[in-house]
Amino acid sequence: MNLSGQKSRLMALTKQLSLDWAETRNHWSDSKSREFEARQLVELFASVDRASNTLDKLEALLNKVRSDCE
């Protein structure tokens, strides 16, 4: 299980989504776009940050388990 690879993929996809959203905001900037961002994207980006931290901790734990089993 390669958690660092999966984390890198998650972070890259999230960064691309953020860039795409910034581009979208150039063409869609009204109350509904702000509502969408507040209700969907803010929480999504916060969840990705939490998942990233959790993946780091899980990878450290798995490395310890592997080391202890050797």
N, C-alpha and C positions, 0 to 999 in steps of 0.2 A: 504494500500500500504506500503510494508516494503522495503524502499529504502536501509537501512543499510544492510539488508540481500542480496539484489541484488548487492550492491556495493562489499560486501565481496565475493560473487560468482565471480563477474567480476575480482576482484583482484587475487583470487586464480587461476582462469583459465589463466590469463595473466602470473602469476608467473610460472605455469606449462608449458605454451608455451615457456617462456624464458628458462626454464631448458631443455626442449626438443630441442630447437634451439641450445643451448650450446652443447648438446650431438651430434646433427647433424653436427655441425661444426667440431667435431672430425673426421668425415668421409668425409665431403664435405667442402673443404677449397680451393676454387679457385676464380677466378675473378667473376664468375657467382654467387657464394654464397655470396660474398661481395656485389655484385650488388643487389641481392635479399634482403639482410639485409638492405641495404641503401634505397632501393625503397619501401619496404613493411613494414619491422618490425620496423624500427626506427619511422616511422610515426604512425604505429599502437600503439606502446607503448606510444608515446607522446599523442595520442588521448585518450588512456585509462586513462592517468594521468589527462587530462583535464576533461574527463567524471567523474572521481572520485571526483574532486573538485566541479564540477557542481552538482553531486548527494548530496554532503555534504550541499551545499547552498540550494538546493531544499528541502532537509529534514528539515533544519532549518526553511525555509519558511512555509512548511506544518505544522510543529509543532506550529509555531506562529499562523497560521490560525486556527488550532484546538483550541488553547488556547483562541484566541479572540472570537471564536464561542460558548464557554462554558459559 
